[in-house]
Structures are given as C-alpha cells and as structure tokens.
Amino acid sequence: MKLIQEILCVIGGFFFIYLGTVFIRAQDDVRALKKELQTSRMQSIKKVQQQVDDAYASLQDLNQPIALTHKFASKLNSFFKKR
C-alpha cells in the first residue's frame, strides 16, 4: 500500500511539473502575441499619423492660393460695387 502511495505521489509530482511547464509556455505565447499586436498597432498608428501629416501639409500648400483668391475676389467685388 505504501508503495502505491509513493508511486502515485511521484506520478502526481510529474503531472504538476508538466502543468507548470505548459503554463509557462502559455504565458510566453501570450506575451509574444501581445508584443506582436502592439507592434502592428504602432505601425498602423504611424501610418495614420503620416497620412494626417501629409493631409495637413497639403492643406497648408492650398492655404496661400485660397487666401490670394479670396483677396482677388474681394477686390473684384469692391471694383464692381463702385460701378
């Protein structure tokens, strides 16, 4: 009877060691997945930020012609009001 108890204890010990290694591997997989998601999310954020910067630069490029057009239109309007 004592021998059976010792064998069961040894088997139980190996089982818990196996469960521990499975748990540690699962933690490593979760960490790797989390890091991969963060990396892809940061790349997406950088891509969107670049698009926003490009759009802002395009708007800044259009700002001066729009201002000149507005200035010309107001002068033209005042010219025709005088007539």
Number of C-alpha atoms within 10 A of each C-alpha: 6 7 8 9 10 11 12 12 12 12 12 12 12 12 12 12 12 12 12 12 12 12 12 12 12 12 12 12 12 12 12 12 12 12 12 12 12 12 12 12 12 12 12 12 12 12 12 12 12 12 12 12 12 12 12 12 12 11 11 11 11 11 12 11 11 11 11 11 12 12 12 12 12 12 12 11 11 11 10 9 8 6 5
